[in-house]
Amino acid sequence: MPWMIVGATGLATAGLLVLGWLGLRVWLDVRSLAREVDTASRALARSATRLEAAAAPLADALAATATGAGRAPSPDRAPPR
């Protein structure tokens, strides 16, 4: 009967070691994934800033033609159907 206690204790210890190892692997992978997500979000933020800067002149030009003229469209340029 004492061998069952030793066996159960050994199996429990082995199980805890396996769980600890798997927990460590998960923690390392989560840390790596967090770095990748941070890098990607910073790249997206930089791209969004560049896109906004590139679109600003176009938006200003469009706003100037839409509100600055104050004229009705000419009859020879009918709106598309």
mmCIF file as gemmi writes it, N, C-alpha and C atoms, coordinates in Angstrom:
data_model
loop_
_atom_site.group_PDB
_atom_site.id
_atom_site.type_symbol
_atom_site.label_atom_id
_atom_site.label_alt_id
_atom_site.label_comp_id
_atom_site.label_asym_id
_atom_site.label_entity_id
_atom_site.label_seq_id
_atom_site.pdbx_PDB_ins_code
_atom_site.Cartn_x
_atom_site.Cartn_y
_atom_site.Cartn_z
_atom_site.occupancy
_atom_site.B_iso_or_equiv
_atom_site.pdbx_formal_charge
_atom_site.auth_seq_id
_atom_site.auth_asym_id
_atom_site.pdbx_PDB_model_num
ATOM 1 N N . MET Axp A 1 ? 0.794 -1.203 0 1 0 ? 1 A 1
ATOM 2 C CA . MET Axp A 1 ? 0 0 0 1 0 ? 1 A 1
ATOM 3 C C . MET Axp A 1 ? 0.843 1.277 0 1 0 ? 1 A 1
ATOM 4 N N . PRO Axp A 2 ? 2.038 1.303 0.631 1 0 ? 2 A 1
ATOM 5 C CA . PRO Axp A 2 ? 2.838 2.528 0.592 1 0 ? 2 A 1
ATOM 6 C C . PRO Axp A 2 ? 3.286 2.895 -0.816 1 0 ? 2 A 1
ATOM 7 N N . TRP Axp A 3 ? 3.42 1.917 -1.694 1 0 ? 3 A 1
ATOM 8 C CA . TRP Axp A 3 ? 3.827 2.22 -3.066 1 0 ? 3 A 1
ATOM 9 C C . TRP Axp A 3 ? 2.766 3.036 -3.787 1 0 ? 3 A 1
ATOM 10 N N . MET Axp A 4 ? 1.479 2.87 -3.39 1 0 ? 4 A 1
ATOM 11 C CA . MET Axp A 4 ? 0.406 3.656 -4.014 1 0 ? 4 A 1
ATOM 12 C C . MET Axp A 4 ? 0.521 5.132 -3.615 1 0 ? 4 A 1
ATOM 13 N N . ILE Axp A 5 ? 0.905 5.365 -2.384 1 0 ? 5 A 1
ATOM 14 C CA . ILE Axp A 5 ? 1.077 6.75 -1.932 1 0 ? 5 A 1
ATOM 15 C C . ILE Axp A 5 ? 2.245 7.392 -2.669 1 0 ? 5 A 1
ATOM 16 N N . VAL Axp A 6 ? 3.33 6.655 -2.8 1 0 ? 6 A 1
ATOM 17 C CA . VAL Axp A 6 ? 4.498 7.168 -3.517 1 0 ? 6 A 1
ATOM 18 C C . VAL Axp A 6 ? 4.147 7.393 -4.984 1 0 ? 6 A 1
ATOM 19 N N . GLY Axp A 7 ? 3.425 6.458 -5.576 1 0 ? 7 A 1
ATOM 20 C CA . GLY Axp A 7 ? 3.022 6.598 -6.982 1 0 ? 7 A 1
ATOM 21 C C . GLY Axp A 7 ? 2.092 7.783 -7.195 1 0 ? 7 A 1
ATOM 22 N N . ALA Axp A 8 ? 1.115 7.934 -6.306 1 0 ? 8 A 1
ATOM 23 C CA . ALA Axp A 8 ? 0.185 9.056 -6.432 1 0 ? 8 A 1
ATOM 24 C C . ALA Axp A 8 ? 0.912 10.383 -6.252 1 0 ? 8 A 1
ATOM 25 N N . THR Axp A 9 ? 1.829 10.434 -5.299 1 0 ? 9 A 1
ATOM 26 C CA . THR Axp A 9 ? 2.604 11.659 -5.079 1 0 ? 9 A 1
ATOM 27 C C . THR Axp A 9 ? 3.489 11.96 -6.281 1 0 ? 9 A 1
ATOM 28 N N . GLY Axp A 10 ? 4.092 10.922 -6.847 1 0 ? 10 A 1
ATOM 29 C CA . GLY Axp A 10 ? 4.932 11.109 -8.036 1 0 ? 10 A 1
ATOM 30 C C . GLY Axp A 10 ? 4.123 11.593 -9.231 1 0 ? 10 A 1
ATOM 31 N N . LEU Axp A 11 ? 2.958 10.991 -9.441 1 0 ? 11 A 1
ATOM 32 C CA . LEU Axp A 11 ? 2.101 11.433 -10.549 1 0 ? 11 A 1
ATOM 33 C C . LEU Axp A 11 ? 1.606 12.865 -10.345 1 0 ? 11 A 1
ATOM 34 N N . ALA Axp A 12 ? 1.25 13.2 -9.123 1 0 ? 12 A 1
ATOM 35 C CA . ALA Axp A 12 ? 0.797 14.568 -8.848 1 0 ? 12 A 1
ATOM 36 C C . ALA Axp A 12 ? 1.923 15.569 -9.09 1 0 ? 12 A 1
ATOM 37 N N . THR Axp A 13 ? 3.127 15.213 -8.66 1 0 ? 13 A 1
ATOM 38 C CA . THR Axp A 13 ? 4.275 16.092 -8.884 1 0 ? 13 A 1
ATOM 39 C C . THR Axp A 13 ? 4.562 16.243 -10.371 1 0 ? 13 A 1
ATOM 40 N N . ALA Axp A 14 ? 4.52 15.125 -11.099 1 0 ? 14 A 1
ATOM 41 C CA . ALA Axp A 14 ? 4.748 15.192 -12.547 1 0 ? 14 A 1
ATOM 42 C C . ALA Axp A 14 ? 3.667 16.039 -13.225 1 0 ? 14 A 1
ATOM 43 N N . GLY Axp A 15 ? 2.428 15.883 -12.793 1 0 ? 15 A 1
ATOM 44 C CA . GLY Axp A 15 ? 1.343 16.687 -13.365 1 0 ? 15 A 1
ATOM 45 C C . GLY Axp A 15 ? 1.532 18.171 -13.109 1 0 ? 15 A 1
ATOM 46 N N . LEU Axp A 16 ? 1.956 18.51 -11.901 1 0 ? 16 A 1
ATOM 47 C CA . LEU Axp A 16 ? 2.2 19.919 -11.595 1 0 ? 16 A 1
ATOM 48 C C . LEU Axp A 16 ? 3.367 20.474 -12.406 1 0 ? 16 A 1
ATOM 49 N N . LEU Axp A 17 ? 4.398 19.659 -12.604 1 0 ? 17 A 1
ATOM 50 C CA . LEU Axp A 17 ? 5.53 20.106 -13.423 1 0 ? 17 A 1
ATOM 51 C C . LEU Axp A 17 ? 5.096 20.345 -14.871 1 0 ? 17 A 1
ATOM 52 N N . VAL Axp A 18 ? 4.278 19.45 -15.405 1 0 ? 18 A 1
ATOM 53 C CA . VAL Axp A 18 ? 3.787 19.625 -16.777 1 0 ? 18 A 1
ATOM 54 C C . VAL Axp A 18 ? 2.928 20.885 -16.868 1 0 ? 18 A 1
ATOM 55 N N . LEU Axp A 19 ? 2.043 21.078 -15.906 1 0 ? 19 A 1
ATOM 56 C CA . LEU Axp A 19 ? 1.204 22.282 -15.918 1 0 ? 19 A 1
ATOM 57 C C . LEU Axp A 19 ? 2.046 23.55 -15.79 1 0 ? 19 A 1
ATOM 58 N N . GLY Axp A 20 ? 3.067 23.51 -14.958 1 0 ? 20 A 1
ATOM 59 C CA . GLY Axp A 20 ? 3.956 24.669 -14.828 1 0 ? 20 A 1
ATOM 60 C C . GLY Axp A 20 ? 4.688 24.962 -16.121 1 0 ? 20 A 1
ATOM 61 N N . TRP Axp A 21 ? 5.171 23.914 -16.788 1 0 ? 21 A 1
ATOM 62 C CA . TRP Axp A 21 ? 5.879 24.086 -18.064 1 0 ? 21 A 1
ATOM 63 C C . TRP Axp A 21 ? 4.937 24.67 -19.118 1 0 ? 21 A 1
ATOM 64 N N . LEU Axp A 22 ? 3.727 24.137 -19.201 1 0 ? 22 A 1
ATOM 65 C CA . LEU Axp A 22 ? 2.766 24.652 -20.18 1 0 ? 22 A 1
ATOM 66 C C . LEU Axp A 22 ? 2.372 26.099 -19.855 1 0 ? 22 A 1
ATOM 67 N N . GLY Axp A 23 ? 2.24 26.394 -18.573 1 0 ? 23 A 1
ATOM 68 C CA . GLY Axp A 23 ? 1.936 27.772 -18.18 1 0 ? 23 A 1
ATOM 69 C C . GLY Axp A 23 ? 3.045 28.733 -18.579 1 0 ? 23 A 1
ATOM 70 N N . LEU Axp A 24 ? 4.282 28.297 -18.427 1 0 ? 24 A 1
ATOM 71 C CA . LEU Axp A 24 ? 5.42 29.123 -18.827 1 0 ? 24 A 1
ATOM 72 C C . LEU Axp A 24 ? 5.421 29.353 -20.335 1 0 ? 24 A 1
ATOM 73 N N . ARG Axp A 25 ? 5.151 28.296 -21.106 1 0 ? 25 A 1
ATOM 74 C CA . ARG Axp A 25 ? 5.11 28.439 -22.568 1 0 ? 25 A 1
ATOM 75 C C . ARG Axp A 25 ? 4.004 29.395 -22.998 1 0 ? 25 A 1
ATOM 76 N N . VAL Axp A 26 ? 2.836 29.284 -22.361 1 0 ? 26 A 1
ATOM 77 C CA . VAL Axp A 26 ? 1.727 30.187 -22.694 1 0 ? 26 A 1
ATOM 78 C C . VAL Axp A 26 ? 2.105 31.621 -22.358 1 0 ? 26 A 1
ATOM 79 N N . TRP Axp A 27 ? 2.708 31.838 -21.201 1 0 ? 27 A 1
ATOM 80 C CA . TRP Axp A 27 ? 3.097 33.186 -20.8 1 0 ? 27 A 1
ATOM 81 C C . TRP Axp A 27 ? 4.094 33.789 -21.789 1 0 ? 27 A 1
ATOM 82 N N . LEU Axp A 28 ? 5.076 32.982 -22.234 1 0 ? 28 A 1
ATOM 83 C CA . LEU Axp A 28 ? 6.053 33.486 -23.201 1 0 ? 28 A 1
ATOM 84 C C . LEU Axp A 28 ? 5.395 33.805 -24.544 1 0 ? 28 A 1
ATOM 85 N N . ASP Axp A 29 ? 4.471 32.96 -24.98 1 0 ? 29 A 1
ATOM 86 C CA . ASP Axp A 29 ? 3.778 33.222 -26.243 1 0 ? 29 A 1
ATOM 87 C C . ASP Axp A 29 ? 2.881 34.454 -26.149 1 0 ? 29 A 1
ATOM 88 N N . VAL Axp A 30 ? 2.229 34.638 -25.024 1 0 ? 30 A 1
ATOM 89 C CA . VAL Axp A 30 ? 1.384 35.826 -24.843 1 0 ? 30 A 1
ATOM 90 C C . VAL Axp A 30 ? 2.238 37.085 -24.843 1 0 ? 30 A 1
ATOM 91 N N . ARG Axp A 31 ? 3.387 37.017 -24.222 1 0 ? 31 A 1
ATOM 92 C CA . ARG Axp A 31 ? 4.286 38.173 -24.211 1 0 ? 31 A 1
ATOM 93 C C . ARG Axp A 31 ? 4.762 38.504 -25.621 1 0 ? 31 A 1
ATOM 94 N N . SER Axp A 32 ? 5.081 37.474 -26.398 1 0 ? 32 A 1
ATOM 95 C CA . SER Axp A 32 ? 5.5 37.68 -27.784 1 0 ? 32 A 1
ATOM 96 C C . SER Axp A 32 ? 4.355 38.255 -28.616 1 0 ? 32 A 1
ATOM 97 N N . LEU Axp A 33 ? 3.163 37.726 -28.431 1 0 ? 33 A 1
ATOM 98 C CA . LEU Axp A 33 ? 1.998 38.232 -29.162 1 0 ? 33 A 1
ATOM 99 C C . LEU Axp A 33 ? 1.707 39.682 -28.789 1 0 ? 33 A 1
ATOM 100 N N . ALA Axp A 34 ? 1.857 40.026 -27.53 1 0 ? 34 A 1
ATOM 101 C CA . ALA Axp A 34 ? 1.628 41.408 -27.102 1 0 ? 34 A 1
ATOM 102 C C . ALA Axp A 34 ? 2.618 42.355 -27.771 1 0 ? 34 A 1
ATOM 103 N N . ARG Axp A 35 ? 3.862 41.928 -27.917 1 0 ? 35 A 1
ATOM 104 C CA . ARG Axp A 35 ? 4.848 42.764 -28.623 1 0 ? 35 A 1
ATOM 105 C C . ARG Axp A 35 ? 4.453 42.957 -30.079 1 0 ? 35 A 1
ATOM 106 N N . GLU Axp A 36 ? 4.02 41.885 -30.727 1 0 ? 36 A 1
ATOM 107 C CA . GLU Axp A 36 ? 3.621 41.979 -32.133 1 0 ? 36 A 1
ATOM 108 C C . GLU Axp A 36 ? 2.402 42.877 -32.311 1 0 ? 36 A 1
ATOM 109 N N . VAL Axp A 37 ? 1.438 42.766 -31.412 1 0 ? 37 A 1
ATOM 110 C CA . VAL Axp A 37 ? 0.248 43.619 -31.483 1 0 ? 37 A 1
ATOM 111 C C . VAL Axp A 37 ? 0.634 45.075 -31.267 1 0 ? 37 A 1
ATOM 112 N N . ASP Axp A 38 ? 1.54 45.335 -30.345 1 0 ? 38 A 1
ATOM 113 C CA . ASP Axp A 38 ? 1.997 46.7 -30.1 1 0 ? 38 A 1
ATOM 114 C C . ASP Axp A 38 ? 2.701 47.262 -31.33 1 0 ? 38 A 1
ATOM 115 N N . THR Axp A 39 ? 3.556 46.459 -31.947 1 0 ? 39 A 1
ATOM 116 C CA . THR Axp A 39 ? 4.258 46.898 -33.158 1 0 ? 39 A 1
ATOM 117 C C . THR Axp A 39 ? 3.27 47.193 -34.279 1 0 ? 39 A 1
ATOM 118 N N . ALA Axp A 40 ? 2.289 46.311 -34.456 1 0 ? 40 A 1
ATOM 119 C CA . ALA Axp A 40 ? 1.301 46.508 -35.516 1 0 ? 40 A 1
ATOM 120 C C . ALA Axp A 40 ? 0.435 47.734 -35.254 1 0 ? 40 A 1
ATOM 121 N N . SER Axp A 41 ? 0.043 47.96 -34.015 1 0 ? 41 A 1
ATOM 122 C CA . SER Axp A 41 ? -0.792 49.124 -33.723 1 0 ? 41 A 1
ATOM 123 C C . SER Axp A 41 ? -0.019 50.425 -33.91 1 0 ? 41 A 1
ATOM 124 N N . ARG Axp A 42 ? 1.264 50.414 -33.583 1 0 ? 42 A 1
ATOM 125 C CA . ARG Axp A 42 ? 2.077 51.61 -33.83 1 0 ? 42 A 1
ATOM 126 C C . ARG Axp A 42 ? 2.228 51.863 -35.328 1 0 ? 42 A 1
ATOM 127 N N . ALA Axp A 43 ? 2.405 50.796 -36.108 1 0 ? 43 A 1
ATOM 128 C CA . ALA Axp A 43 ? 2.507 50.948 -37.565 1 0 ? 43 A 1
ATOM 129 C C . ALA Axp A 43 ? 1.198 51.469 -38.142 1 0 ? 43 A 1
ATOM 130 N N . LEU Axp A 44 ? 0.074 50.98 -37.648 1 0 ? 44 A 1
ATOM 131 C CA . LEU Axp A 44 ? -1.221 51.472 -38.114 1 0 ? 44 A 1
ATOM 132 C C . LEU Axp A 44 ? -1.424 52.939 -37.748 1 0 ? 44 A 1
ATOM 133 N N . ALA Axp A 45 ? -1 53.325 -36.565 1 0 ? 45 A 1
ATOM 134 C CA . ALA Axp A 45 ? -1.136 54.722 -36.158 1 0 ? 45 A 1
ATOM 135 C C . ALA Axp A 45 ? -0.29 55.628 -37.046 1 0 ? 45 A 1
ATOM 136 N N . ARG Axp A 46 ? 0.939 55.185 -37.361 1 0 ? 46 A 1
ATOM 137 C CA . ARG Axp A 46 ? 1.781 55.979 -38.265 1 0 ? 46 A 1
ATOM 138 C C . ARG Axp A 46 ? 1.153 56.076 -39.648 1 0 ? 46 A 1
ATOM 139 N N . SER Axp A 47 ? 0.605 54.976 -40.138 1 0 ? 47 A 1
ATOM 140 C CA . SER Axp A 47 ? -0.023 54.987 -41.459 1 0 ? 47 A 1
ATOM 141 C C . SER Axp A 47 ? -1.258 55.877 -41.472 1 0 ? 47 A 1
ATOM 142 N N . ALA Axp A 48 ? -2.034 55.836 -40.408 1 0 ? 48 A 1
ATOM 143 C CA . ALA Axp A 48 ? -3.219 56.684 -40.337 1 0 ? 48 A 1
ATOM 144 C C . ALA Axp A 48 ? -2.835 58.16 -40.315 1 0 ? 48 A 1
ATOM 145 N N . THR Axp A 49 ? -1.765 58.488 -39.617 1 0 ? 49 A 1
ATOM 146 C CA . THR Axp A 49 ? -1.3 59.872 -39.583 1 0 ? 49 A 1
ATOM 147 C C . THR Axp A 49 ? -0.843 60.326 -40.962 1 0 ? 49 A 1
ATOM 148 N N . ARG Axp A 50 ? -0.097 59.456 -41.654 1 0 ? 50 A 1
ATOM 149 C CA . ARG Axp A 50 ? 0.354 59.804 -43.011 1 0 ? 50 A 1
ATOM 150 C C . ARG Axp A 50 ? -0.821 59.934 -43.967 1 0 ? 50 A 1
ATOM 151 N N . LEU Axp A 51 ? -1.803 59.049 -43.844 1 0 ? 51 A 1
ATOM 152 C CA . LEU Axp A 51 ? -2.977 59.121 -44.709 1 0 ? 51 A 1
ATOM 153 C C . LEU Axp A 51 ? -3.766 60.396 -44.449 1 0 ? 51 A 1
ATOM 154 N N . GLU Axp A 52 ? -3.912 60.754 -43.198 1 0 ? 52 A 1
ATOM 155 C CA . GLU Axp A 52 ? -4.627 61.978 -42.854 1 0 ? 52 A 1
ATOM 156 C C . GLU Axp A 52 ? -3.893 63.202 -43.397 1 0 ? 52 A 1
ATOM 157 N N . ALA Axp A 53 ? -2.572 63.2 -43.284 1 0 ? 53 A 1
ATOM 158 C CA . ALA Axp A 53 ? -1.792 64.326 -43.801 1 0 ? 53 A 1
ATOM 159 C C . ALA Axp A 53 ? -1.875 64.398 -45.319 1 0 ? 53 A 1
ATOM 160 N N . ALA Axp A 54 ? -1.907 63.243 -45.977 1 0 ? 54 A 1
ATOM 161 C CA . ALA Axp A 54 ? -1.989 63.234 -47.438 1 0 ? 54 A 1
ATOM 162 C C . ALA Axp A 54 ? -3.378 63.636 -47.922 1 0 ? 54 A 1
ATOM 163 N N . ALA Axp A 55 ? -4.411 63.335 -47.151 1 0 ? 55 A 1
ATOM 164 C CA . ALA Axp A 55 ? -5.776 63.636 -47.567 1 0 ? 55 A 1
ATOM 165 C C . ALA Axp A 55 ? -6.201 65.056 -47.206 1 0 ? 55 A 1
ATOM 166 N N . ALA Axp A 56 ? -5.479 65.723 -46.333 1 0 ? 56 A 1
ATOM 167 C CA . ALA Axp A 56 ? -5.873 67.064 -45.895 1 0 ? 56 A 1
ATOM 168 C C . ALA Axp A 56 ? -5.949 68.063 -47.047 1 0 ? 56 A 1
ATOM 169 N N . PRO Axp A 57 ? -4.966 68.136 -47.945 1 0 ? 57 A 1
ATOM 170 C CA . PRO Axp A 57 ? -5.092 69.09 -49.053 1 0 ? 57 A 1
ATOM 171 C C . PRO Axp A 57 ? -6.29 68.788 -49.951 1 0 ? 57 A 1
ATOM 172 N N . LEU Axp A 58 ? -6.561 67.522 -50.181 1 0 ? 58 A 1
ATOM 173 C CA . LEU Axp A 58 ? -7.713 67.158 -51.003 1 0 ? 58 A 1
ATOM 174 C C . LEU Axp A 58 ? -9.013 67.554 -50.315 1 0 ? 58 A 1
ATOM 175 N N . ALA Axp A 59 ? -9.097 67.337 -49.025 1 0 ? 59 A 1
ATOM 176 C CA . ALA Axp A 59 ? -10.297 67.717 -48.287 1 0 ? 59 A 1
ATOM 177 C C . ALA Axp A 59 ? -10.473 69.232 -48.289 1 0 ? 59 A 1
ATOM 178 N N . ASP Axp A 60 ? -9.382 69.973 -48.144 1 0 ? 60 A 1
ATOM 179 C CA . ASP Axp A 60 ? -9.475 71.431 -48.187 1 0 ? 60 A 1
ATOM 180 C C . ASP Axp A 60 ? -9.923 71.91 -49.561 1 0 ? 60 A 1
ATOM 181 N N . ALA Axp A 61 ? -9.382 71.306 -50.612 1 0 ? 61 A 1
ATOM 182 C CA . ALA Axp A 61 ? -9.77 71.7 -51.967 1 0 ? 61 A 1
ATOM 183 C C . ALA Axp A 61 ? -11.23 71.37 -52.229 1 0 ? 61 A 1
ATOM 184 N N . LEU Axp A 62 ? -11.672 70.227 -51.765 1 0 ? 62 A 1
ATOM 185 C CA . LEU Axp A 62 ? -13.067 69.846 -51.958 1 0 ? 62 A 1
ATOM 186 C C . LEU Axp A 62 ? -13.992 70.769 -51.177 1 0 ? 62 A 1
ATOM 187 N N . ALA Axp A 63 ? -13.609 71.133 -49.977 1 0 ? 63 A 1
ATOM 188 C CA . ALA Axp A 63 ? -14.429 72.041 -49.178 1 0 ? 63 A 1
ATOM 189 C C . ALA Axp A 63 ? -14.477 73.422 -49.818 1 0 ? 63 A 1
ATOM 190 N N . ALA Axp A 64 ? -13.374 73.862 -50.403 1 0 ? 64 A 1
ATOM 191 C CA . ALA Axp A 64 ? -13.345 75.18 -51.039 1 0 ? 64 A 1
ATOM 192 C C . ALA Axp A 64 ? -14.234 75.208 -52.276 1 0 ? 64 A 1
ATOM 193 N N . THR Axp A 65 ? -14.254 74.143 -53.053 1 0 ? 65 A 1
ATOM 194 C CA . THR Axp A 65 ? -15.092 74.139 -54.256 1 0 ? 65 A 1
ATOM 195 C C . THR Axp A 65 ? -16.552 73.959 -53.906 1 0 ? 65 A 1
ATOM 196 N N . ALA Axp A 66 ? -16.862 73.261 -52.831 1 0 ? 66 A 1
ATOM 197 C CA . ALA Axp A 66 ? -18.257 73.014 -52.479 1 0 ? 66 A 1
ATOM 198 C C . ALA Axp A 66 ? -18.897 74.235 -51.829 1 0 ? 66 A 1
ATOM 199 N N . THR Axp A 67 ? -18.188 74.923 -50.961 1 0 ? 67 A 1
ATOM 200 C CA . THR Axp A 67 ? -18.804 76.031 -50.233 1 0 ? 67 A 1
ATOM 201 C C . THR Axp A 67 ? -18.347 77.395 -50.733 1 0 ? 67 A 1
ATOM 202 N N . GLY Axp A 68 ? -17.176 77.473 -51.311 1 0 ? 68 A 1
ATOM 203 C CA . GLY Axp A 68 ? -16.623 78.768 -51.696 1 0 ? 68 A 1
ATOM 204 C C . GLY Axp A 68 ? -17.272 79.355 -52.928 1 0 ? 68 A 1
ATOM 205 N N . ALA Axp A 69 ? -17.695 78.542 -53.848 1 0 ? 69 A 1
ATOM 206 C CA . ALA Axp A 69 ? -18.228 79.067 -55.101 1 0 ? 69 A 1
ATOM 207 C C . ALA Axp A 69 ? -19.622 79.63 -54.907 1 0 ? 69 A 1
ATOM 208 N N . GLY Axp A 70 ? -20.492 78.884 -54.252 1 0 ? 70 A 1
ATOM 209 C CA . GLY Axp A 70 ? -21.844 79.367 -54.029 1 0 ? 70 A 1
ATOM 210 C C . GLY Axp A 70 ? -22.661 79.475 -55.299 1 0 ? 70 A 1
ATOM 211 N N . ARG Axp A 71 ? -22.289 78.761 -56.327 1 0 ? 71 A 1
ATOM 212 C CA . ARG Axp A 71 ? -22.993 78.822 -57.602 1 0 ? 71 A 1
ATOM 213 C C . ARG Axp A 71 ? -23.742 77.53 -57.833 1 0 ? 71 A 1
ATOM 214 N N . ALA Axp A 72 ? -24.745 77.624 -58.666 1 0 ? 72 A 1
ATOM 215 C CA . ALA Axp A 72 ? -25.452 76.426 -59.1 1 0 ? 72 A 1
ATOM 216 C C . ALA Axp A 72 ? -24.627 75.766 -60.191 1 0 ? 72 A 1
ATOM 217 N N . PRO Axp A 73 ? -24.775 74.477 -60.388 1 0 ? 73 A 1
ATOM 218 C CA . PRO Axp A 73 ? -24.028 73.817 -61.452 1 0 ? 73 A 1
ATOM 219 C C . PRO Axp A 73 ? -24.458 74.334 -62.815 1 0 ? 73 A 1
ATOM 220 N N . SER Axp A 74 ? -23.505 74.405 -63.718 1 0 ? 74 A 1
ATOM 221 C CA . SER Axp A 74 ? -23.812 74.913 -65.053 1 0 ? 74 A 1
ATOM 222 C C . SER Axp A 74 ? -24.713 73.921 -65.781 1 0 ? 74 A 1
ATOM 223 N N . PRO Axp A 75 ? -25.561 74.413 -66.683 1 0 ? 75 A 1
ATOM 224 C CA . PRO Axp A 75 ? -26.523 73.533 -67.351 1 0 ? 75 A 1
ATOM 225 C C . PRO Axp A 75 ? -25.855 72.518 -68.269 1 0 ? 75 A 1
ATOM 226 N N . ASP Axp A 76 ? -24.676 72.82 -68.804 1 0 ? 76 A 1
ATOM 227 C CA . ASP Axp A 76 ? -24.034 71.856 -69.694 1 0 ? 76 A 1
ATOM 228 C C . ASP Axp A 76 ? -23.398 70.697 -68.928 1 0 ? 76 A 1
ATOM 229 N N . ARG Axp A 77 ? -23.303 70.799 -67.62 1 0 ? 77 A 1
ATOM 230 C CA . ARG Axp A 77 ? -22.741 69.716 -66.809 1 0 ? 77 A 1
ATOM 231 C C . ARG Axp A 77 ? -23.834 69.155 -65.907 1 0 ? 77 A 1
ATOM 232 N N . ALA Axp A 78 ? -24.642 68.315 -66.46 1 0 ? 78 A 1
ATOM 233 C CA . ALA Axp A 78 ? -25.728 67.702 -65.696 1 0 ? 78 A 1
ATOM 234 C C . ALA Axp A 78 ? -25.156 66.637 -64.763 1 0 ? 78 A 1
ATOM 235 N N . PRO Axp A 79 ? -25.792 66.439 -63.638 1 0 ? 79 A 1
ATOM 236 C CA . PRO Axp A 79 ? -25.303 65.406 -62.716 1 0 ? 79 A 1
ATOM 237 C C . PRO Axp A 79 ? -25.46 64.017 -63.336 1 0 ? 79 A 1
ATOM 238 N N . PRO Axp A 80 ? -24.594 63.092 -63.018 1 0 ? 80 A 1
ATOM 239 C CA . PRO Axp A 80 ? -24.7 61.737 -63.581 1 0 ? 80 A 1
ATOM 240 C C . PRO Axp A 80 ? -25.935 61.022 -63.071 1 0 ? 80 A 1
ATOM 241 N N . ARG Axp A 81 ? -26.444 60.135 -63.907 1 0 ? 81 A 1
ATOM 242 C CA . ARG Axp A 81 ? -27.659 59.393 -63.523 1 0 ? 81 A 1
ATOM 243 C C . ARG Axp A 81 ? -27.319 58.017 -63.085 1 0 ? 81 A 1
